[in-house]
Amino acid sequence: MKNIPVMIPHIGKEEVEMMAKAVESGWVAQGPMVAEFEKGVSAHENKKFGVATTSCTTALHLALVALGVKEGQDVIVPSFTFVATPNSVMYTKAEPVFVDVDEKTYNMKVSSLEEKISKDYILKNGKLINKKTNNILTGVIAVNLFGLCADLERIKEITDKYNLFLLEDSACAFGAKINGKYEGSFGKMSCLSFHPRKSITTGEGGMVLTDDEELNNTLKKLRSHAASVSEVNRHLNKGYLLPEFNELGYNYRMTDIQAGMGLAQLLKFEDITEKRRKIASIYDEKLKKVEFLDVPYVPEGFYHTYQSYVCMLNYKKLGLSSIKEGKEFRNKLMGFLDDNKIATRVGTHATHMLGLYKEKYNLKEEDLMGAYACDSLSITLPLYYTLTEEDQDYIIDKILEGYKEIIGE
């Protein structure tokens, strides 16, 4: 029996050699390799500045703090996203406000964003005021999920109209594009993840990208305890003197060991992406025989990097009558695949359904039906550099075998 995980990072001797180089240099904390990694990633995405962090979660938090987000403010987020997205808003003591997602793209539904603003806010003195809480709506986090950008052009039109910031959560979308423009080209900043399930990894790690020099300087200061002098500058000039600390900062620094891995991974990124896209195209073709699974949808002009290959179970094609029944079938199928050593995952959470947010805001599943459907019906199939076409055939054969077992054929 095969043993197929959902993801294997594409790591080789090059990563080991670069990490060893960092160790041998004696500079293993944040240093010259981090700076080199920041330059490489930002250059790839056509951004002026990159600020490496410990994770995308801390990148999001840092970006929101740099934008001045605080208590008494609202930030709109899509419900169907990893919990880190709304959590990052909560860290600032602001309130995340959930909107729905498109079931085809899994990304923010523009009509839901428009409806939320028009229904729940009133414009006073140039500011959008929450009718219930009196909080000021200050911005929107658009998540570019699974390697596909959200409808960022239309979202930006809305944020510009109301003078709101647009922050891109690109944890899964390094290299994703719309009509040739990379993620991060639409918002004030974008935030990346280098977790092992992402296309390239540093083990744990993240980065904020921006073209704004002032924001870049603020981010770099805040990630290192808001010290008045950076570690590098202190090392070069009177390192025995401690810096001043005049504001609240954080320890969100990446190490040179992690950056060494990242630099080696970055050299492989184009090859990794093309391989993942090829595997995705093979899935697209072969899954035509599995009528009850809808393959990932890619709008015209969008470049999908396939951080994950996420399908939707079409419960109507199974003759089922509800999302709930579809979820029960989906879970049985995932269980069958797991018994056969094929790892799968739910796409991600509908965060408005999680206990923390469901209870805090008195939310119901049906409040955001798109997110509810994606949470209940999505299934992530294995996708990684060394996955073979033979492996894909085996996965699809087992999906069909599981289908027959579940329906009792």
Secondary structure as GFF3:
##gff-version 3
##sequence-region A 1 409
A	DSSP	alpha_helix	13	25	.	.	.	ID=ss1
A	DSSP	alpha_helix	32	44	.	.	.	ID=ss2
A	DSSP	beta_strand	49	53	.	.	.	ID=ss3
A	DSSP	alpha_helix	56	66	.	.	.	ID=ss4
A	DSSP	beta_strand	73	78	.	.	.	ID=ss5
A	DSSP	alpha_helix	84	91	.	.	.	ID=ss6
A	DSSP	beta_strand	95	99	.	.	.	ID=ss7
A	DSSP	alpha_helix	110	120	.	.	.	ID=ss8
A	DSSP	beta_strand	121	124	.	.	.	ID=ss9
A	DSSP	beta_strand	127	130	.	.	.	ID=ss10
A	DSSP	beta_strand	136	143	.	.	.	ID=ss11
A	DSSP	three_ten_helix	145	147	.	.	.	ID=ss12
A	DSSP	alpha_helix	152	161	.	.	.	ID=ss13
A	DSSP	beta_strand	165	170	.	.	.	ID=ss14
A	DSSP	beta_strand	177	178	.	.	.	ID=ss15
A	DSSP	beta_strand	181	182	.	.	.	ID=ss16
A	DSSP	beta_strand	189	193	.	.	.	ID=ss17
A	DSSP	beta_strand	206	210	.	.	.	ID=ss18
A	DSSP	alpha_helix	213	222	.	.	.	ID=ss19
A	DSSP	alpha_helix	231	236	.	.	.	ID=ss20
A	DSSP	alpha_helix	256	286	.	.	.	ID=ss21
A	DSSP	three_ten_helix	287	289	.	.	.	ID=ss22
A	DSSP	beta_strand	293	294	.	.	.	ID=ss23
A	DSSP	beta_strand	302	303	.	.	.	ID=ss24
A	DSSP	beta_strand	309	313	.	.	.	ID=ss25
A	DSSP	three_ten_helix	315	318	.	.	.	ID=ss26
A	DSSP	alpha_helix	323	339	.	.	.	ID=ss27
A	DSSP	three_ten_helix	351	353	.	.	.	ID=ss28
A	DSSP	alpha_helix	355	360	.	.	.	ID=ss29
A	DSSP	three_ten_helix	365	368	.	.	.	ID=ss30
A	DSSP	alpha_helix	369	377	.	.	.	ID=ss31
A	DSSP	beta_strand	378	381	.	.	.	ID=ss32
A	DSSP	alpha_helix	389	407	.	.	.	ID=ss33
###
